Amino acid sequence: MGETIDSTDSSCTLRIAVVSGPQYDRLYERLQLFEQETGHRVQIVFRGSHPELNDYLASTFQCYDPKLLGSSSSSSTTAPELDLISTHIKYAPSQAHFLQELGHNQVSEQERAEFLDAALEASKVNGKLIQLPRMVDSRVLFYRADIFEATDQRPPETWQDLLSAASAIHKAALPVESPSNTRPELNVMQGYVFPGKLSGLFGTFYELAMMEMQGTESLFDQEDQPVFDESVVVRVLKYMRELVSSHGVPQDIEEYYFDEVSSLFSEGKVAMVADWPSFYGGMKQKLGLLAPGVRVKVMRYPIGANGKRSAYSGMHSFAIPKSCRYPEQALQLLKFLVRDDQQWIEASESGSFPTKKAVLQRVEEETERKRRAAEEGLDQEQVVEAELDSERLRCLQATVENDMAMFPHLKAYPELEDALYVMIQEAMMGRVSPEEAARRMREAAQAFI
């Protein structure tokens, strides 16, 4: 369960900035335990969504140059008072200039070996470890088996199958009980939903493109420079537009982000959703409040045009800025936050996919124990839940091993994402043609080379 920390250092107050949300905040309740173990205090000076956190960090470190501190030219340069931050493997490359390298003096070989090999490798930028991974994020597809049966649909084997099923489910106009619903179009069951803005929309486009392209360099070349082959981009944008025009997704999809997307499914308003591991605990709680007869199943992604599966994936992490005022104490906090007992709490309560080998093994064993206990107890509700837990874990493991669509390590990745999602959205909603949007995307992407 993780060892307590040796508190030999003098006490201090560590200032941190973290990503926030229902799936993340449970961990921060554990900071009190860290304070008890070490005598240090932890002050959360910023918490917000990842786009908000990125903006905060970008503005905080905009004028920070660690090379100038202590020099004669540093009179107007003030180091930000941040000792630890939440980050993500796709954003860390753009932050590497103000993040500390975690050498073997900070993170030993034994400690490194505790992490999944792929998770630790993904936490490196230019071969240097600059973050420790908190959880693996990779989407799997949840669907309402009862709705599929009621509309004579089958689980989608391909993305064209998904389009057809989503459109048919909406056309069936199955009523949805939602007294507080302020969106009239959601009074009937929707087919599918995904984030329609910001990084979530770009990630959805990215995974669809990875399943559309025949070569390996349609979006990025071998040097990870953006290419964005227009022929591939046009096909993906046409598909996304057809999802909207055929009513396979809500017509106001451009207003939804990750939390809203997950809620639509867990509140019984949509029949299919691709969702993250850490939303699973909350999803099950809400689904339990729905009417009897609701049956949820889970599967790996459908197969794309190129015969492959590709799921938008990444990893949340923690890192220490070079501006850190208390390096030893911040390293204690960093290791505490990814310690086995913290990862177990996140995995067992929210459903997150751990980055530590021992914790993943414990998740596997506990999931199997619950399944066997449910079968022996013959409680049908417990059996159904245990089967869903087991199948979800199996799908997640297969996805993490085979289907993860990881982003290139680009310093300008956040700016690229922000620039391109708007063009994707314009084409998806029919405000510009897929061809025009693809042309603009190619031009914008090449501007980042």
C-alpha positions in Angstrom: 0.0 0.0 0.0 2.9 2.4 -0.1 5.4 3.4 2.6 5.1 6.5 4.8 7.5 9.3 4.1 10.6 10.0 6.2 10.0 13.6 7.4 13.5 14.7 8.3 13.4 17.9 6.4 12.3 21.2 7.9 8.7 22.0 7.2 7.6 24.3 4.4 4.5 25.2 2.4 4.5 23.8 -1.1 2.5 25.7 -3.7 0.9 23.6 -6.5 -1.3 23.9 -9.6 -3.5 21.0 -10.5 -6.0 19.7 -13.0 -9.4 19.5 -11.4 -12.7 17.7 -11.9 -14.8 14.9 -10.3 -12.4 12.3 -11.6 -9.3 14.0 -10.3 -10.2 15.7 -7.0 -10.4 12.6 -4.8 -6.6 12.4 -4.9 -6.2 15.9 -3.5 -8.2 15.0 -0.4 -5.1 12.8 0.4 -2.9 15.8 0.7 -3.8 15.9 4.3 -2.1 12.6 4.8 1.0 13.9 3.1 1.0 16.9 5.6 0.6 14.5 8.5 3.5 12.3 7.3 5.9 15.1 6.5 4.9 18.2 8.5 4.9 20.1 5.2 1.8 22.1 4.1 0.4 22.0 0.6 -1.4 25.0 -0.9 -3.4 24.5 -4.1 -3.0 27.9 -5.7 -4.7 26.9 -9.0 -7.1 24.2 -10.0 -9.1 24.0 -13.3 -9.6 22.0 -16.5 -6.6 21.1 -18.6 -7.1 24.0 -21.1 -7.5 26.4 -18.1 -4.4 24.9 -16.4 -2.4 25.2 -19.6 -3.4 28.8 -20.0 -2.4 29.5 -16.4 0.9 27.8 -16.7 1.7 29.5 -20.0 1.0 32.9 -18.5 2.8 32.2 -15.3 6.0 31.0 -17.0 5.7 33.3 -20.0 8.7 35.5 -19.0 10.5 32.9 -16.9 14.0 32.0 -18.0 15.9 29.9 -15.5 19.1 30.8 -17.2 18.7 34.5 -16.2 18.0 34.0 -12.5 20.9 34.9 -10.4 22.6 36.8 -13.3 23.0 40.6 -13.6 20.2 40.7 -16.1 17.6 39.1 -13.8 16.7 42.1 -11.7 13.2 42.2 -13.4 12.9 38.4 -13.6 10.9 36.8 -10.7 10.7 33.0 -10.5 7.1 31.8 -10.2 6.3 30.4 -6.8 5.2 27.0 -7.9 6.7 23.8 -6.5 4.7 21.1 -8.4 2.2 21.0 -11.2 -0.2 18.7 -12.9 0.6 18.1 -16.6 0.0 15.6 -19.4 2.4 13.8 -21.7 1.0 15.6 -24.7 1.5 19.0 -23.1 4.8 18.5 -21.2 6.9 19.0 -24.3 5.7 22.5 -24.6 6.6 23.0 -20.9 9.9 21.2 -20.9 11.9 24.5 -20.7 10.6 25.2 -17.2 10.3 21.6 -15.9 13.1 19.8 -13.9 14.7 16.7 -15.2 14.2 13.8 -12.9 17.6 12.1 -12.9 18.5 8.9 -11.2 19.4 10.7 -8.1 15.8 11.8 -7.8 14.0 8.7 -9.2 16.1 5.5 -8.8 16.1 2.6 -11.1 14.1 0.6 -8.6 11.4 3.3 -8.5 11.4 3.6 -12.3 10.9 -0.2 -12.6 7.6 0.1 -10.6 5.9 1.9 -13.5 4.6 0.3 -16.6 7.4 0.4 -19.2 5.3 2.3 -21.8 4.1 4.8 -19.2 7.6 5.7 -18.0 8.9 6.0 -21.6 6.0 8.3 -22.6 7.0 10.5 -19.7 10.3 11.4 -21.3 10.9 14.3 -23.6 14.1 14.1 -25.7 15.1 11.1 -23.7 14.8 12.9 -20.3 12.3 12.0 -17.6 10.5 15.2 -16.7 7.3 13.9 -15.1 5.9 10.9 -13.3 2.7 9.4 -14.8 -0.5 9.4 -12.7 -2.9 7.5 -14.8 -3.3 6.2 -18.3 -6.2 7.7 -20.4 -7.5 5.7 -23.2 -11.1 5.5 -24.4 -13.4 2.5 -24.9 -16.9 2.4 -26.2 -19.9 2.0 -23.8 -23.3 1.3 -25.3 -26.8 0.6 -24.1 -27.6 -3.0 -25.0 -31.3 -2.5 -24.2 -31.6 0.4 -26.6 -29.8 -1.5 -29.4 -32.3 -4.4 -28.9 -35.2 -2.0 -28.9 -34.1 -0.5 -32.2 -32.9 -3.7 -33.8 -29.3 -2.6 -34.0 -26.1 -4.6 -33.4 -22.9 -3.4 -31.7 -20.9 -1.6 -34.3 -18.0 -3.5 -35.9 -16.9 -0.5 -38.0 -17.3 3.2 -37.8 -19.8 3.1 -40.7 -21.8 0.7 -38.5 -21.6 3.2 -35.7 -22.9 5.9 -37.9 -25.8 3.8 -39.1 -26.7 2.7 -35.6 -26.5 6.2 -34.2 -28.8 7.6 -36.9 -31.3 4.7 -36.6 -31.5 5.2 -32.8 -32.3 8.9 -33.1 -34.8 8.2 -35.8 -36.6 5.7 -33.5 -37.4 8.7 -31.2 -37.4 6.8 -28.0 -38.5 9.1 -25.2 -36.1 10.1 -22.5 -37.4 11.1 -19.1 -35.6 14.3 -18.1 -37.7 16.8 -16.2 -34.8 19.2 -15.8 -33.8 19.0 -19.5 -33.5 22.5 -21.0 -32.6 21.1 -24.5 -35.7 20.0 -26.4 -33.7 17.8 -28.8 -32.6 15.7 -25.9 -36.1 14.6 -25.1 -35.5 11.6 -27.4 -32.6 9.1 -27.2 -29.5 10.3 -29.0 -27.3 7.8 -30.8 -23.7 8.8 -30.1 -21.8 11.7 -28.6 -18.2 13.0 -28.4 -16.6 16.2 -27.3 -17.5 18.9 -29.9 -14.9 21.5 -28.9 -11.3 22.2 -27.7 -8.9 19.3 -27.2 -11.6 16.7 -27.1 -12.8 17.5 -30.6 -9.2 17.5 -31.9 -8.5 14.2 -30.2 -11.6 12.7 -31.8 -10.6 13.9 -35.2 -7.0 12.5 -34.6 -8.1 9.0 -33.7 -10.5 8.9 -36.7 -7.7 10.1 -39.0 -5.4 7.4 -37.6 -8.0 4.8 -38.6 -8.6 6.3 -42.0 -5.1 6.8 -43.3 -3.3 4.1 -45.2 0.3 5.3 -44.6 2.0 6.4 -41.4 2.8 10.0 -42.3 -0.6 11.4 -43.3 -0.7 13.7 -40.3 2.9 13.9 -39.1 6.1 13.0 -40.8 9.0 10.9 -39.4 10.4 14.0 -37.7 6.9 14.6 -36.1 6.4 17.7 -38.2 2.7 18.4 -39.1 1.7 17.4 -42.6 -2.1 16.9 -42.6 -2.7 15.3 -45.9 -5.8 16.9 -47.3 -7.2 13.7 -48.8 -7.2 12.0 -45.4 -8.5 15.1 -43.6 -11.4 15.6 -46.0 -12.6 12.0 -45.6 -12.6 12.3 -41.8 -14.3 15.7 -41.9 -17.0 14.3 -44.2 -17.6 11.5 -41.8 -17.9 13.9 -38.8 -20.2 16.1 -40.8 -22.4 13.1 -41.7 -22.7 12.2 -38.0 -24.2 15.6 -37.5 -26.4 15.9 -40.6 -27.8 12.4 -40.1 -28.7 13.2 -36.5 -26.4 10.5 -35.3 -25.2 13.0 -32.6 -26.9 15.9 -30.8 -27.3 18.9 -33.1 -25.6 21.2 -30.4 -22.6 18.9 -30.1 -20.2 21.8 -30.4 -21.2 22.9 -26.9 -20.2 19.7 -25.2 -16.9 18.9 -23.5 -15.7 15.8 -21.7 -17.8 16.2 -18.5 -21.0 16.9 -20.4 -20.4 14.0 -22.8 -20.0 11.5 -20.0 -23.1 12.9 -18.2 -25.3 12.5 -21.3 -24.6 8.7 -21.3 -24.8 8.2 -17.5 -28.1 10.1 -17.3 -29.6 7.9 -20.0 -29.8 10.4 -22.8 -27.5 8.8 -25.4 -27.0 5.2 -26.4 -23.2 5.2 -27.1 -20.2 7.1 -25.7 -16.4 6.8 -25.9 -15.3 7.5 -22.4 -12.2 7.7 -20.2 -11.4 5.2 -17.4 -11.7 7.8 -14.6 -15.3 8.6 -15.4 -16.4 5.0 -14.9 -17.0 5.2 -11.1 -19.3 8.2 -11.5 -21.0 6.6 -14.5 -22.0 3.5 -12.6 -23.4 5.5 -9.7 -25.6 7.6 -12.0 -26.7 4.6 -14.1 -27.8 2.9 -11.0 -30.5 5.6 -10.6 -32.0 4.9 -14.0 -35.1 2.8 -14.6 -34.9 -1.0 -14.3 -34.0 -2.7 -17.6 -31.1 -0.4 -18.4 -28.2 -2.7 -19.6 -24.8 -1.3 -20.4 -22.0 -3.1 -22.2 -18.5 -2.1 -23.3 -16.3 -2.9 -26.2 -13.1 -1.9 -27.9 -13.3 0.7 -30.6 -14.9 -0.3 -34.0 -12.4 -0.9 -36.8 -11.5 1.9 -39.2 -11.2 2.1 -43.0 -7.6 0.9 -42.8 -8.6 -2.2 -40.7 -7.1 -0.8 -37.5 -8.4 0.4 -34.1 -7.1 3.7 -32.8 -8.2 5.3 -29.5 -7.4 8.8 -28.5 -5.0 8.3 -25.5 -2.6 9.9 -23.2 -1.4 10.0 -19.6 -1.9 12.5 -16.8 1.2 13.2 -14.8 2.9 15.4 -12.2 6.1 17.4 -12.6 8.4 19.8 -10.7 9.1 23.3 -12.2 12.6 24.6 -12.3 11.2 27.5 -10.2 10.6 25.1 -7.3 11.7 26.7 -4.0 11.9 23.4 -2.1 13.2 20.7 -4.4 13.6 17.9 -1.9 10.1 18.4 -0.4 8.5 18.8 -3.8 10.1 15.4 -4.8 8.5 13.9 -1.7 5.1 15.2 -2.8 5.6 14.0 -6.3 6.4 10.5 -5.2 3.5 10.6 -2.7 1.0 11.5 -5.4 1.9 8.5 -7.6 2.4 6.2 -4.7 0.7 2.8 -4.9 -1.9 3.6 -2.3 -3.0 6.8 -4.1 -3.2 5.0 -7.5 -5.2 2.2 -5.9 -7.7 4.7 -4.5 -8.1 6.3 -7.9 -8.4 3.0 -9.7 -10.9 1.4 -7.2 -13.1 4.5 -6.8 -13.1 6.4 -10.1 -12.0 3.5 -12.3 -8.7 5.1 -13.6 -6.1 2.9 -15.3 -3.0 2.9 -13.1 0.6 3.4 -14.3 2.2 1.2 -11.5 2.6 -2.5 -12.2 1.7 -3.6 -8.7 -1.5 -1.6 -8.7 -2.6 -2.9 -12.1 -2.1 -6.4 -10.8 -4.2 -5.6 -7.7 -6.9 -4.2 -10.0 -6.9 -7.4 -12.0 -7.1 -9.6 -8.9 -9.8 -7.6 -7.2 -11.9 -7.5 -10.4 -11.7 -11.2 -10.7 -12.5 -11.8 -7.0 -15.6 -9.6 -7.3 -16.7 -11.5 -10.4 -16.4 -14.9 -8.7 -18.1 -13.7 -5.5 -21.0 -12.3 -7.4 -21.5 -15.6 -9.3 -21.3 -17.6 -6.1 -23.8 -15.2 -4.4 -26.2 -15.4 -7.3 -27.2 -11.8 -6.9 -28.1 -10.9 -10.4 -27.4 -7.1 -10.1 -24.0 -7.9 -8.6 -23.3 -10.4 -11.4 -24.2 -7.9 -14.1 -22.0 -5.2 -12.5 -19.1 -7.6 -12.0 -19.3 -8.7 -15.6 -19.3 -5.1 -16.8 -16.2 -4.4 -14.6 -14.4 -7.4 -16.0 -15.2 -6.7 -19.6 -14.2 -3.0 -19.2 -10.9 -4.0 -17.7 -10.3 -6.5 -20.5 -11.2 -3.9 -23.2 -9.0 -1.3 -21.5 -6.0 -3.6 -21.3 -6.4 -4.6 -25.0 -6.7 -0.9 -25.9 -3.7 0.2 -24.0 -1.6 -2.7 -25.4 -2.7 -2.3 -29.0 -4.8 0.7 -29.9 -3.4 3.8 -28.2 -3.3 6.9 -30.5 -0.5 8.9 -28.9 0.4 12.4 -29.9 3.9 13.3 -31.2 6.1 15.2 -28.7 5.7 18.7 -30.2 6.7 21.9 -28.3 3.9 23.7 -30.2 1.3 21.0 -29.7 -1.1 23.1 -27.5 -1.1 25.9 -30.1 -1.6 23.4 -32.9 -4.5 21.8 -31.2 -6.1 25.2 -30.4 -5.7 26.4 -34.0 -7.1 23.3 -35.7 -10.0 22.3 -33.6 -11.9 25.4 -34.7 -11.6 24.4 -38.4 -12.7 20.9 -37.6 -15.7 22.3 -35.8 -16.6 24.6 -38.7 -16.6 21.6 -41.1 -18.5 19.3 -38.7 -21.3 21.8 -38.3 -21.5 22.6 -42.0 -20.4 26.2 -41.9 -17.5 25.5 -44.3 -17.0 22.6 -46.7 -14.7 19.7 -45.7 -12.4 20.6 -48.6 -12.0 24.2 -47.5 -11.5 23.2 -43.8 -8.8 20.7 -44.9 -7.0 23.3 -46.9 -7.0 25.7 -44.0 -5.9 23.0 -41.6 -2.9 22.0 -43.8 -1.9 25.7 -44.1 -2.2 26.3 -40.4 -0.4 23.0 -39.5 2.6 23.8 -41.8 2.9 27.2 -40.2 4.0 25.4 -37.0 7.0 23.7 -38.8 
